[in-house]
Amino acid sequence: MLCNDVLRRLRYALDLRNREVAEICVRGGSELSEAQARSYLLREHEEGYEECSAETLTGFLDGLIIHLRGERESKPGTAPVKIIANNNNRVLRKLRIAFDKKDEGMLALLESGGFRMSKSELSALFRKETHKHFRECGDQVLRYFILGLTKERRPDVAAEEEEGRS
Protein backbone atom coordinates (compact mmCIF):
# COMPACT_ATOMS: atom_id res chain seq x y z
CA MET A 1 0.00 0.00 0.00
CA LEU A 2 1.34 3.46 -0.80
CA CYS A 3 2.68 5.41 2.16
CA ASN A 4 0.42 8.33 1.19
CA ASP A 5 -2.66 6.07 1.36
CA VAL A 6 -1.74 4.80 4.82
CA LEU A 7 -1.07 8.33 6.05
CA ARG A 8 -4.32 9.64 4.52
CA ARG A 9 -6.44 6.81 5.94
CA LEU A 10 -4.92 7.10 9.42
CA ARG A 11 -5.40 10.86 9.41
CA TYR A 12 -9.07 10.30 8.63
CA ALA A 13 -9.47 7.46 11.17
CA LEU A 14 -7.98 9.60 13.94
CA ASP A 15 -9.57 12.87 12.78
CA LEU A 16 -6.23 14.70 12.68
CA ARG A 17 -5.45 18.08 11.14
CA ASN A 18 -2.44 18.62 8.86
CA ARG A 19 -0.65 20.42 11.69
CA GLU A 20 -1.20 17.46 14.01
CA VAL A 21 0.13 15.02 11.39
CA ALA A 22 3.29 17.14 11.09
CA GLU A 23 3.68 17.34 14.89
CA ILE A 24 3.31 13.57 15.27
CA CYS A 25 5.95 13.04 12.56
CA VAL A 26 8.35 15.36 14.37
CA ARG A 27 7.78 13.42 17.62
CA GLY A 28 8.73 10.28 15.70
CA GLY A 29 11.99 11.78 14.46
CA SER A 30 11.02 12.93 10.95
CA GLU A 31 11.17 16.53 9.88
CA LEU A 32 7.84 17.44 8.33
CA SER A 33 6.22 20.83 7.86
CA GLU A 34 2.48 21.42 7.74
CA ALA A 35 2.80 22.26 4.01
CA GLN A 36 4.59 18.97 3.31
CA ALA A 37 1.95 17.07 5.28
CA ARG A 38 -0.74 18.73 3.17
CA SER A 39 1.01 17.67 -0.06
CA TYR A 40 1.36 14.06 1.18
CA LEU A 41 -2.34 13.92 2.04
CA LEU A 42 -3.54 15.00 -1.39
CA ARG A 43 -4.79 12.43 -3.91
CA GLU A 44 -2.44 11.37 -6.73
CA HIS A 45 -4.30 13.42 -9.36
CA GLU A 46 -4.47 16.63 -7.30
CA GLU A 47 -2.07 19.50 -7.92
CA GLY A 48 0.73 19.72 -5.38
CA TYR A 49 0.72 15.98 -4.58
CA GLU A 50 4.06 14.59 -3.36
CA GLU A 51 4.93 10.98 -2.72
CA CYS A 52 5.55 10.16 0.93
CA SER A 53 8.67 8.13 1.70
CA ALA A 54 8.77 5.06 3.92
CA GLU A 55 11.04 6.99 6.30
CA THR A 56 8.43 9.74 6.71
CA LEU A 57 5.66 7.19 7.27
CA THR A 58 7.90 5.47 9.83
CA GLY A 59 8.36 8.80 11.59
CA PHE A 60 4.60 9.26 11.68
CA LEU A 61 3.98 5.74 13.01
CA ASP A 62 6.73 6.05 15.63
CA GLY A 63 5.33 9.46 16.60
CA LEU A 64 1.85 7.95 16.81
CA ILE A 65 3.15 5.32 19.23
CA ILE A 66 4.63 8.10 21.39
CA HIS A 67 1.48 10.22 21.01
CA LEU A 68 -0.85 7.42 22.11
CA ARG A 69 1.31 5.47 24.55
CA GLY A 70 3.95 7.93 25.77
CA GLU A 71 7.74 8.00 25.55
CA ARG A 72 9.50 4.68 25.82
CA GLU A 73 11.96 4.38 28.64
CA SER A 74 15.26 3.24 27.20
CA LYS A 75 18.27 1.91 29.02
CA PRO A 76 21.04 4.47 29.52
CA GLY A 77 23.63 4.37 26.76
CA THR A 78 21.46 2.51 24.26
CA ALA A 79 19.81 4.09 21.27
CA PRO A 80 16.48 2.64 20.12
CA VAL A 81 16.61 0.73 16.85
CA LYS A 82 14.57 2.42 14.13
CA ILE A 83 12.65 -0.11 12.03
CA ILE A 84 11.58 1.36 8.69
CA ALA A 85 7.94 0.62 7.80
CA ASN A 86 8.72 -0.32 4.20
CA ASN A 87 6.08 -3.05 3.92
CA ASN A 88 2.53 -3.69 5.12
CA ASN A 89 3.64 -6.17 7.80
CA ARG A 90 5.79 -3.56 9.50
CA VAL A 91 3.07 -0.90 9.20
CA LEU A 92 0.57 -3.27 10.78
CA ARG A 93 3.03 -4.14 13.56
CA LYS A 94 3.56 -0.46 14.40
CA LEU A 95 -0.21 0.15 14.39
CA ARG A 96 -0.66 -2.81 16.71
CA ILE A 97 1.84 -1.28 19.12
CA ALA A 98 0.39 2.24 18.85
CA PHE A 99 -3.16 1.12 19.61
CA ASP A 100 -2.06 -1.50 22.16
CA LYS A 101 -3.96 -4.33 20.47
CA LYS A 102 -3.63 -7.99 21.33
CA ASP A 103 -4.69 -10.74 18.90
CA GLU A 104 -8.35 -10.57 19.88
CA GLY A 105 -8.45 -6.79 19.43
CA MET A 106 -6.75 -7.03 16.05
CA LEU A 107 -9.16 -9.72 14.88
CA ALA A 108 -12.13 -7.68 16.12
CA LEU A 109 -10.96 -4.60 14.18
CA LEU A 110 -10.43 -6.66 11.03
CA GLU A 111 -13.88 -8.19 11.37
CA SER A 112 -15.57 -4.83 11.96
CA GLY A 113 -13.77 -3.62 8.84
CA GLY A 114 -15.29 -6.53 6.91
CA PHE A 115 -12.51 -9.14 6.89
CA ARG A 116 -12.47 -12.44 8.78
CA MET A 117 -9.12 -13.93 9.70
CA SER A 118 -8.06 -16.73 12.04
CA LYS A 119 -5.67 -16.20 14.91
CA SER A 120 -3.00 -18.34 13.21
CA GLU A 121 -3.29 -16.34 9.98
CA LEU A 122 -2.86 -13.14 11.99
CA SER A 123 0.19 -14.45 13.85
CA ALA A 124 1.78 -15.38 10.51
CA LEU A 125 1.76 -11.66 9.60
CA PHE A 126 3.94 -10.86 12.63
CA ARG A 127 6.56 -13.59 12.21
CA LYS A 128 10.08 -12.94 10.99
CA GLU A 129 10.35 -12.81 7.21
CA THR A 130 12.65 -15.83 7.25
CA HIS A 131 10.21 -18.00 9.24
CA LYS A 132 8.60 -20.78 7.22
CA HIS A 133 5.07 -19.71 8.29
CA PHE A 134 5.59 -16.01 7.57
CA ARG A 135 2.88 -14.49 5.38
CA GLU A 136 2.96 -11.14 3.62
CA CYS A 137 0.29 -8.68 4.64
CA GLY A 138 -1.71 -7.68 1.60
CA ASP A 139 -3.04 -4.21 0.92
CA GLN A 140 -6.61 -5.38 1.55
CA VAL A 141 -5.81 -6.63 5.07
CA LEU A 142 -4.25 -3.29 5.96
CA ARG A 143 -7.21 -1.41 4.45
CA TYR A 144 -9.71 -3.51 6.40
CA PHE A 145 -7.74 -2.99 9.61
CA ILE A 146 -7.69 0.79 9.17
CA LEU A 147 -11.41 0.73 8.28
CA GLY A 148 -12.10 -1.17 11.51
CA LEU A 149 -9.98 1.37 13.35
CA THR A 150 -12.04 4.18 11.80
CA LYS A 151 -15.25 2.51 12.95
CA GLU A 152 -13.81 2.16 16.46
CA ARG A 153 -12.43 5.70 16.70
CA ARG A 154 -15.15 7.55 14.76
CA PRO A 155 -18.38 5.53 15.09
CA ASP A 156 -20.57 8.51 14.17
CA VAL A 157 -18.80 9.06 10.82
CA ALA A 158 -18.62 5.33 10.07
CA ALA A 159 -22.39 5.01 10.66
CA GLU A 160 -23.08 7.92 8.28
CA GLU A 161 -20.94 6.29 5.58
CA GLU A 162 -22.77 2.98 5.98
CA GLU A 163 -26.11 4.78 5.53
CA GLY A 164 -24.78 6.55 2.44
CA ARG A 165 -23.88 3.21 0.81
CA SER A 166 -27.36 1.76 1.33
PyMOL commands that place a pseudoatom at each C-alpha (Angstrom):
pseudoatom trace, name=CA, resn=MET, resi=1, chain=A, elem=C, hetatm=0, pos=[0.000, 0.000, 0.000]
pseudoatom trace, name=CA, resn=LEU, resi=2, chain=A, elem=C, hetatm=0, pos=[1.338, 3.456, -0.800]
pseudoatom trace, name=CA, resn=CYS, resi=3, chain=A, elem=C, hetatm=0, pos=[2.683, 5.407, 2.160]
pseudoatom trace, name=CA, resn=ASN, resi=4, chain=A, elem=C, hetatm=0, pos=[0.423, 8.326, 1.189]
pseudoatom trace, name=CA, resn=ASP, resi=5, chain=A, elem=C, hetatm=0, pos=[-2.656, 6.066, 1.359]
pseudoatom trace, name=CA, resn=VAL, resi=6, chain=A, elem=C, hetatm=0, pos=[-1.736, 4.798, 4.820]
pseudoatom trace, name=CA, resn=LEU, resi=7, chain=A, elem=C, hetatm=0, pos=[-1.073, 8.334, 6.050]
pseudoatom trace, name=CA, resn=ARG, resi=8, chain=A, elem=C, hetatm=0, pos=[-4.324, 9.644, 4.523]
pseudoatom trace, name=CA, resn=ARG, resi=9, chain=A, elem=C, hetatm=0, pos=[-6.443, 6.807, 5.943]
pseudoatom trace, name=CA, resn=LEU, resi=10, chain=A, elem=C, hetatm=0, pos=[-4.921, 7.095, 9.423]
pseudoatom trace, name=CA, resn=ARG, resi=11, chain=A, elem=C, hetatm=0, pos=[-5.399, 10.855, 9.407]
pseudoatom trace, name=CA, resn=TYR, resi=12, chain=A, elem=C, hetatm=0, pos=[-9.068, 10.298, 8.627]
pseudoatom trace, name=CA, resn=ALA, resi=13, chain=A, elem=C, hetatm=0, pos=[-9.471, 7.464, 11.170]
pseudoatom trace, name=CA, resn=LEU, resi=14, chain=A, elem=C, hetatm=0, pos=[-7.980, 9.596, 13.944]
pseudoatom trace, name=CA, resn=ASP, resi=15, chain=A, elem=C, hetatm=0, pos=[-9.572, 12.869, 12.784]
pseudoatom trace, name=CA, resn=LEU, resi=16, chain=A, elem=C, hetatm=0, pos=[-6.225, 14.704, 12.685]
pseudoatom trace, name=CA, resn=ARG, resi=17, chain=A, elem=C, hetatm=0, pos=[-5.453, 18.076, 11.137]
pseudoatom trace, name=CA, resn=ASN, resi=18, chain=A, elem=C, hetatm=0, pos=[-2.441, 18.618, 8.857]
pseudoatom trace, name=CA, resn=ARG, resi=19, chain=A, elem=C, hetatm=0, pos=[-0.646, 20.422, 11.692]
pseudoatom trace, name=CA, resn=GLU, resi=20, chain=A, elem=C, hetatm=0, pos=[-1.199, 17.457, 14.014]
pseudoatom trace, name=CA, resn=VAL, resi=21, chain=A, elem=C, hetatm=0, pos=[0.126, 15.021, 11.387]
pseudoatom trace, name=CA, resn=ALA, resi=22, chain=A, elem=C, hetatm=0, pos=[3.291, 17.139, 11.088]
pseudoatom trace, name=CA, resn=GLU, resi=23, chain=A, elem=C, hetatm=0, pos=[3.678, 17.343, 14.892]
pseudoatom trace, name=CA, resn=ILE, resi=24, chain=A, elem=C, hetatm=0, pos=[3.305, 13.572, 15.269]
pseudoatom trace, name=CA, resn=CYS, resi=25, chain=A, elem=C, hetatm=0, pos=[5.953, 13.039, 12.555]
pseudoatom trace, name=CA, resn=VAL, resi=26, chain=A, elem=C, hetatm=0, pos=[8.352, 15.357, 14.368]
pseudoatom trace, name=CA, resn=ARG, resi=27, chain=A, elem=C, hetatm=0, pos=[7.782, 13.423, 17.616]
pseudoatom trace, name=CA, resn=GLY, resi=28, chain=A, elem=C, hetatm=0, pos=[8.732, 10.280, 15.700]
pseudoatom trace, name=CA, resn=GLY, resi=29, chain=A, elem=C, hetatm=0, pos=[11.988, 11.777, 14.461]
pseudoatom trace, name=CA, resn=SER, resi=30, chain=A, elem=C, hetatm=0, pos=[11.016, 12.928, 10.945]
pseudoatom trace, name=CA, resn=GLU, resi=31, chain=A, elem=C, hetatm=0, pos=[11.171, 16.528, 9.878]
pseudoatom trace, name=CA, resn=LEU, resi=32, chain=A, elem=C, hetatm=0, pos=[7.839, 17.441, 8.334]
pseudoatom trace, name=CA, resn=SER, resi=33, chain=A, elem=C, hetatm=0, pos=[6.220, 20.829, 7.859]
pseudoatom trace, name=CA, resn=GLU, resi=34, chain=A, elem=C, hetatm=0, pos=[2.481, 21.416, 7.736]
pseudoatom trace, name=CA, resn=ALA, resi=35, chain=A, elem=C, hetatm=0, pos=[2.798, 22.263, 4.009]
pseudoatom trace, name=CA, resn=GLN, resi=36, chain=A, elem=C, hetatm=0, pos=[4.595, 18.968, 3.312]
pseudoatom trace, name=CA, resn=ALA, resi=37, chain=A, elem=C, hetatm=0, pos=[1.946, 17.066, 5.282]
pseudoatom trace, name=CA, resn=ARG, resi=38, chain=A, elem=C, hetatm=0, pos=[-0.743, 18.731, 3.166]
pseudoatom trace, name=CA, resn=SER, resi=39, chain=A, elem=C, hetatm=0, pos=[1.012, 17.666, -0.056]
pseudoatom trace, name=CA, resn=TYR, resi=40, chain=A, elem=C, hetatm=0, pos=[1.358, 14.065, 1.185]
pseudoatom trace, name=CA, resn=LEU, resi=41, chain=A, elem=C, hetatm=0, pos=[-2.339, 13.915, 2.044]
pseudoatom trace, name=CA, resn=LEU, resi=42, chain=A, elem=C, hetatm=0, pos=[-3.538, 15.001, -1.391]
pseudoatom trace, name=CA, resn=ARG, resi=43, chain=A, elem=C, hetatm=0, pos=[-4.791, 12.433, -3.914]
pseudoatom trace, name=CA, resn=GLU, resi=44, chain=A, elem=C, hetatm=0, pos=[-2.443, 11.371, -6.732]
pseudoatom trace, name=CA, resn=HIS, resi=45, chain=A, elem=C, hetatm=0, pos=[-4.304, 13.416, -9.363]
pseudoatom trace, name=CA, resn=GLU, resi=46, chain=A, elem=C, hetatm=0, pos=[-4.468, 16.634, -7.301]
pseudoatom trace, name=CA, resn=GLU, resi=47, chain=A, elem=C, hetatm=0, pos=[-2.072, 19.497, -7.920]
pseudoatom trace, name=CA, resn=GLY, resi=48, chain=A, elem=C, hetatm=0, pos=[0.734, 19.718, -5.376]
pseudoatom trace, name=CA, resn=TYR, resi=49, chain=A, elem=C, hetatm=0, pos=[0.722, 15.980, -4.583]
pseudoatom trace, name=CA, resn=GLU, resi=50, chain=A, elem=C, hetatm=0, pos=[4.056, 14.595, -3.363]
pseudoatom trace, name=CA, resn=GLU, resi=51, chain=A, elem=C, hetatm=0, pos=[4.925, 10.980, -2.725]
pseudoatom trace, name=CA, resn=CYS, resi=52, chain=A, elem=C, hetatm=0, pos=[5.550, 10.163, 0.931]
pseudoatom trace, name=CA, resn=SER, resi=53, chain=A, elem=C, hetatm=0, pos=[8.668, 8.131, 1.701]
pseudoatom trace, name=CA, resn=ALA, resi=54, chain=A, elem=C, hetatm=0, pos=[8.767, 5.061, 3.917]
pseudoatom trace, name=CA, resn=GLU, resi=55, chain=A, elem=C, hetatm=0, pos=[11.036, 6.989, 6.296]
pseudoatom trace, name=CA, resn=THR, resi=56, chain=A, elem=C, hetatm=0, pos=[8.429, 9.741, 6.705]
pseudoatom trace, name=CA, resn=LEU, resi=57, chain=A, elem=C, hetatm=0, pos=[5.661, 7.187, 7.269]
pseudoatom trace, name=CA, resn=THR, resi=58, chain=A, elem=C, hetatm=0, pos=[7.904, 5.466, 9.826]
pseudoatom trace, name=CA, resn=GLY, resi=59, chain=A, elem=C, hetatm=0, pos=[8.361, 8.801, 11.592]
pseudoatom trace, name=CA, resn=PHE, resi=60, chain=A, elem=C, hetatm=0, pos=[4.597, 9.260, 11.678]
pseudoatom trace, name=CA, resn=LEU, resi=61, chain=A, elem=C, hetatm=0, pos=[3.979, 5.738, 13.008]
pseudoatom trace, name=CA, resn=ASP, resi=62, chain=A, elem=C, hetatm=0, pos=[6.726, 6.047, 15.626]
pseudoatom trace, name=CA, resn=GLY, resi=63, chain=A, elem=C, hetatm=0, pos=[5.333, 9.456, 16.601]
pseudoatom trace, name=CA, resn=LEU, resi=64, chain=A, elem=C, hetatm=0, pos=[1.853, 7.949, 16.807]
pseudoatom trace, name=CA, resn=ILE, resi=65, chain=A, elem=C, hetatm=0, pos=[3.153, 5.323, 19.226]
pseudoatom trace, name=CA, resn=ILE, resi=66, chain=A, elem=C, hetatm=0, pos=[4.631, 8.104, 21.392]
pseudoatom trace, name=CA, resn=HIS, resi=67, chain=A, elem=C, hetatm=0, pos=[1.478, 10.219, 21.011]
pseudoatom trace, name=CA, resn=LEU, resi=68, chain=A, elem=C, hetatm=0, pos=[-0.852, 7.416, 22.106]
pseudoatom trace, name=CA, resn=ARG, resi=69, chain=A, elem=C, hetatm=0, pos=[1.315, 5.471, 24.555]
pseudoatom trace, name=CA, resn=GLY, resi=70, chain=A, elem=C, hetatm=0, pos=[3.952, 7.935, 25.768]
pseudoatom trace, name=CA, resn=GLU, resi=71, chain=A, elem=C, hetatm=0, pos=[7.739, 7.997, 25.554]
pseudoatom trace, name=CA, resn=ARG, resi=72, chain=A, elem=C, hetatm=0, pos=[9.500, 4.680, 25.819]
pseudoatom trace, name=CA, resn=GLU, resi=73, chain=A, elem=C, hetatm=0, pos=[11.964, 4.376, 28.645]
pseudoatom trace, name=CA, resn=SER, resi=74, chain=A, elem=C, hetatm=0, pos=[15.265, 3.241, 27.202]
pseudoatom trace, name=CA, resn=LYS, resi=75, chain=A, elem=C, hetatm=0, pos=[18.271, 1.906, 29.020]
pseudoatom trace, name=CA, resn=PRO, resi=76, chain=A, elem=C, hetatm=0, pos=[21.045, 4.470, 29.520]
pseudoatom trace, name=CA, resn=GLY, resi=77, chain=A, elem=C, hetatm=0, pos=[23.628, 4.374, 26.757]
pseudoatom trace, name=CA, resn=THR, resi=78, chain=A, elem=C, hetatm=0, pos=[21.461, 2.511, 24.262]
pseudoatom trace, name=CA, resn=ALA, resi=79, chain=A, elem=C, hetatm=0, pos=[19.806, 4.087, 21.268]
pseudoatom trace, name=CA, resn=PRO, resi=80, chain=A, elem=C, hetatm=0, pos=[16.476, 2.644, 20.125]
pseudoatom trace, name=CA, resn=VAL, resi=81, chain=A, elem=C, hetatm=0, pos=[16.606, 0.726, 16.850]
pseudoatom trace, name=CA, resn=LYS, resi=82, chain=A, elem=C, hetatm=0, pos=[14.568, 2.418, 14.130]
pseudoatom trace, name=CA, resn=ILE, resi=83, chain=A, elem=C, hetatm=0, pos=[12.649, -0.113, 12.033]
pseudoatom trace, name=CA, resn=ILE, resi=84, chain=A, elem=C, hetatm=0, pos=[11.576, 1.356, 8.691]
pseudoatom trace, name=CA, resn=ALA, resi=85, chain=A, elem=C, hetatm=0, pos=[7.939, 0.617, 7.803]
pseudoatom trace, name=CA, resn=ASN, resi=86, chain=A, elem=C, hetatm=0, pos=[8.716, -0.322, 4.205]
pseudoatom trace, name=CA, resn=ASN, resi=87, chain=A, elem=C, hetatm=0, pos=[6.077, -3.052, 3.918]
pseudoatom trace, name=CA, resn=ASN, resi=88, chain=A, elem=C, hetatm=0, pos=[2.529, -3.685, 5.120]
pseudoatom trace, name=CA, resn=ASN, resi=89, chain=A, elem=C, hetatm=0, pos=[3.640, -6.170, 7.798]
pseudoatom trace, name=CA, resn=ARG, resi=90, chain=A, elem=C, hetatm=0, pos=[5.788, -3.564, 9.500]
pseudoatom trace, name=CA, resn=VAL, resi=91, chain=A, elem=C, hetatm=0, pos=[3.075, -0.896, 9.202]
pseudoatom trace, name=CA, resn=LEU, resi=92, chain=A, elem=C, hetatm=0, pos=[0.569, -3.274, 10.781]
pseudoatom trace, name=CA, resn=ARG, resi=93, chain=A, elem=C, hetatm=0, pos=[3.027, -4.139, 13.563]
pseudoatom trace, name=CA, resn=LYS, resi=94, chain=A, elem=C, hetatm=0, pos=[3.560, -0.455, 14.395]
pseudoatom trace, name=CA, resn=LEU, resi=95, chain=A, elem=C, hetatm=0, pos=[-0.208, 0.149, 14.392]
pseudoatom trace, name=CA, resn=ARG, resi=96, chain=A, elem=C, hetatm=0, pos=[-0.662, -2.813, 16.705]
pseudoatom trace, name=CA, resn=ILE, resi=97, chain=A, elem=C, hetatm=0, pos=[1.840, -1.279, 19.124]
pseudoatom trace, name=CA, resn=ALA, resi=98, chain=A, elem=C, hetatm=0, pos=[0.391, 2.237, 18.848]
pseudoatom trace, name=CA, resn=PHE, resi=99, chain=A, elem=C, hetatm=0, pos=[-3.164, 1.122, 19.610]
pseudoatom trace, name=CA, resn=ASP, resi=100, chain=A, elem=C, hetatm=0, pos=[-2.059, -1.505, 22.157]
pseudoatom trace, name=CA, resn=LYS, resi=101, chain=A, elem=C, hetatm=0, pos=[-3.963, -4.328, 20.467]
pseudoatom trace, name=CA, resn=LYS, resi=102, chain=A, elem=C, hetatm=0, pos=[-3.631, -7.993, 21.326]
pseudoatom trace, name=CA, resn=ASP, resi=103, chain=A, elem=C, hetatm=0, pos=[-4.685, -10.743, 18.902]
pseudoatom trace, name=CA, resn=GLU, resi=104, chain=A, elem=C, hetatm=0, pos=[-8.350, -10.574, 19.884]
pseudoatom trace, name=CA, resn=GLY, resi=105, chain=A, elem=C, hetatm=0, pos=[-8.445, -6.790, 19.428]
pseudoatom trace, name=CA, resn=MET, resi=106, chain=A, elem=C, hetatm=0, pos=[-6.748, -7.026, 16.050]
pseudoatom trace, name=CA, resn=LEU, resi=107, chain=A, elem=C, hetatm=0, pos=[-9.160, -9.717, 14.880]
pseudoatom trace, name=CA, resn=ALA, resi=108, chain=A, elem=C, hetatm=0, pos=[-12.130, -7.676, 16.116]
pseudoatom trace, name=CA, resn=LEU, resi=109, chain=A, elem=C, hetatm=0, pos=[-10.955, -4.602, 14.175]
pseudoatom trace, name=CA, resn=LEU, resi=110, chain=A, elem=C, hetatm=0, pos=[-10.426, -6.659, 11.032]
pseudoatom trace, name=CA, resn=GLU, resi=111, chain=A, elem=C, hetatm=0, pos=[-13.878, -8.192, 11.370]
pseudoatom trace, name=CA, resn=SER, resi=112, chain=A, elem=C, hetatm=0, pos=[-15.571, -4.830, 11.961]
pseudoatom trace, name=CA, resn=GLY, resi=113, chain=A, elem=C, hetatm=0, pos=[-13.774, -3.624, 8.844]
pseudoatom trace, name=CA, resn=GLY, resi=114, chain=A, elem=C, hetatm=0, pos=[-15.292, -6.530, 6.913]
pseudoatom trace, name=CA, resn=PHE, resi=115, chain=A, elem=C, hetatm=0, pos=[-12.513, -9.141, 6.892]
pseudoatom trace, name=CA, resn=ARG, resi=116, chain=A, elem=C, hetatm=0, pos=[-12.468, -12.437, 8.779]
pseudoatom trace, name=CA, resn=MET, resi=117, chain=A, elem=C, hetatm=0, pos=[-9.121, -13.934, 9.700]
pseudoatom trace, name=CA, resn=SER, resi=118, chain=A, elem=C, hetatm=0, pos=[-8.065, -16.730, 12.038]
pseudoatom trace, name=CA, resn=LYS, resi=119, chain=A, elem=C, hetatm=0, pos=[-5.672, -16.205, 14.914]
pseudoatom trace, name=CA, resn=SER, resi=120, chain=A, elem=C, hetatm=0, pos=[-3.000, -18.341, 13.211]
pseudoatom trace, name=CA, resn=GLU, resi=121, chain=A, elem=C, hetatm=0, pos=[-3.294, -16.337, 9.981]
pseudoatom trace, name=CA, resn=LEU, resi=122, chain=A, elem=C, hetatm=0, pos=[-2.862, -13.142, 11.991]
pseudoatom trace, name=CA, resn=SER, resi=123, chain=A, elem=C, hetatm=0, pos=[0.187, -14.447, 13.850]
pseudoatom trace, name=CA, resn=ALA, resi=124, chain=A, elem=C, hetatm=0, pos=[1.778, -15.382, 10.506]
pseudoatom trace, name=CA, resn=LEU, resi=125, chain=A, elem=C, hetatm=0, pos=[1.764, -11.661, 9.602]
pseudoatom trace, name=CA, resn=PHE, resi=126, chain=A, elem=C, hetatm=0, pos=[3.944, -10.859, 12.632]
pseudoatom trace, name=CA, resn=ARG, resi=127, chain=A, elem=C, hetatm=0, pos=[6.556, -13.587, 12.207]
pseudoatom trace, name=CA, resn=LYS, resi=128, chain=A, elem=C, hetatm=0, pos=[10.081, -12.937, 10.990]
pseudoatom trace, name=CA, resn=GLU, resi=129, chain=A, elem=C, hetatm=0, pos=[10.345, -12.810, 7.207]
pseudoatom trace, name=CA, resn=THR, resi=130, chain=A, elem=C, hetatm=0, pos=[12.655, -15.828, 7.254]
pseudoatom trace, name=CA, resn=HIS, resi=131, chain=A, elem=C, hetatm=0, pos=[10.206, -17.998, 9.237]
pseudoatom trace, name=CA, resn=LYS, resi=132, chain=A, elem=C, hetatm=0, pos=[8.596, -20.781, 7.219]
pseudoatom trace, name=CA, resn=HIS, resi=133, chain=A, elem=C, hetatm=0, pos=[5.069, -19.715, 8.288]
pseudoatom trace, name=CA, resn=PHE, resi=134, chain=A, elem=C, hetatm=0, pos=[5.589, -16.007, 7.565]
pseudoatom trace, name=CA, resn=ARG, resi=135, chain=A, elem=C, hetatm=0, pos=[2.876, -14.490, 5.385]
pseudoatom trace, name=CA, resn=GLU, resi=136, chain=A, elem=C, hetatm=0, pos=[2.963, -11.139, 3.619]
pseudoatom trace, name=CA, resn=CYS, resi=137, chain=A, elem=C, hetatm=0, pos=[0.289, -8.679, 4.643]
pseudoatom trace, name=CA, resn=GLY, resi=138, chain=A, elem=C, hetatm=0, pos=[-1.711, -7.685, 1.603]
pseudoatom trace, name=CA, resn=ASP, resi=139, chain=A, elem=C, hetatm=0, pos=[-3.044, -4.206, 0.925]
pseudoatom trace, name=CA, resn=GLN, resi=140, chain=A, elem=C, hetatm=0, pos=[-6.611, -5.379, 1.551]
pseudoatom trace, name=CA, resn=VAL, resi=141, chain=A, elem=C, hetatm=0, pos=[-5.808, -6.628, 5.068]
pseudoatom trace, name=CA, resn=LEU, resi=142, chain=A, elem=C, hetatm=0, pos=[-4.246, -3.287, 5.963]
pseudoatom trace, name=CA, resn=ARG, resi=143, chain=A, elem=C, hetatm=0, pos=[-7.208, -1.412, 4.454]
pseudoatom trace, name=CA, resn=TYR, resi=144, chain=A, elem=C, hetatm=0, pos=[-9.710, -3.514, 6.402]
pseudoatom trace, name=CA, resn=PHE, resi=145, chain=A, elem=C, hetatm=0, pos=[-7.738, -2.989, 9.612]
pseudoatom trace, name=CA, resn=ILE, resi=146, chain=A, elem=C, hetatm=0, pos=[-7.693, 0.792, 9.173]
pseudoatom trace, name=CA, resn=LEU, resi=147, chain=A, elem=C, hetatm=0, pos=[-11.411, 0.731, 8.278]
pseudoatom trace, name=CA, resn=GLY, resi=148, chain=A, elem=C, hetatm=0, pos=[-12.103, -1.166, 11.507]
pseudoatom trace, name=CA, resn=LEU, resi=149, chain=A, elem=C, hetatm=0, pos=[-9.978, 1.372, 13.354]
pseudoatom trace, name=CA, resn=THR, resi=150, chain=A, elem=C, hetatm=0, pos=[-12.039, 4.178, 11.800]
pseudoatom trace, name=CA, resn=LYS, resi=151, chain=A, elem=C, hetatm=0, pos=[-15.251, 2.506, 12.954]
pseudoatom trace, name=CA, resn=GLU, resi=152, chain=A, elem=C, hetatm=0, pos=[-13.807, 2.161, 16.461]
pseudoatom trace, name=CA, resn=ARG, resi=153, chain=A, elem=C, hetatm=0, pos=[-12.432, 5.701, 16.700]
pseudoatom trace, name=CA, resn=ARG, resi=154, chain=A, elem=C, hetatm=0, pos=[-15.152, 7.551, 14.764]
pseudoatom trace, name=CA, resn=PRO, resi=155, chain=A, elem=C, hetatm=0, pos=[-18.376, 5.529, 15.093]
pseudoatom trace, name=CA, resn=ASP, resi=156, chain=A, elem=C, hetatm=0, pos=[-20.567, 8.513, 14.167]
pseudoatom trace, name=CA, resn=VAL, resi=157, chain=A, elem=C, hetatm=0, pos=[-18.800, 9.056, 10.825]
pseudoatom trace, name=CA, resn=ALA, resi=158, chain=A, elem=C, hetatm=0, pos=[-18.624, 5.330, 10.067]
pseudoatom trace, name=CA, resn=ALA, resi=159, chain=A, elem=C, hetatm=0, pos=[-22.388, 5.007, 10.657]
pseudoatom trace, name=CA, resn=GLU, resi=160, chain=A, elem=C, hetatm=0, pos=[-23.081, 7.922, 8.280]
pseudoatom trace, name=CA, resn=GLU, resi=161, chain=A, elem=C, hetatm=0, pos=[-20.935, 6.289, 5.584]
pseudoatom trace, name=CA, resn=GLU, resi=162, chain=A, elem=C, hetatm=0, pos=[-22.774, 2.977, 5.978]
pseudoatom trace, name=CA, resn=GLU, resi=163, chain=A, elem=C, hetatm=0, pos=[-26.109, 4.777, 5.534]
pseudoatom trace, name=CA, resn=GLY, resi=164, chain=A, elem=C, hetatm=0, pos=[-24.782, 6.546, 2.441]
pseudoatom trace, name=CA, resn=ARG, resi=165, chain=A, elem=C, hetatm=0, pos=[-23.877, 3.212, 0.812]
pseudoatom trace, name=CA, resn=SER, resi=166, chain=A, elem=C, hetatm=0, pos=[-27.365, 1.761, 1.330]
for i in range(1, 166): cmd.bond("trace and resi %d" % i, "trace and resi %d" % (i + 1))
show_as sticks, trace
zoom trace
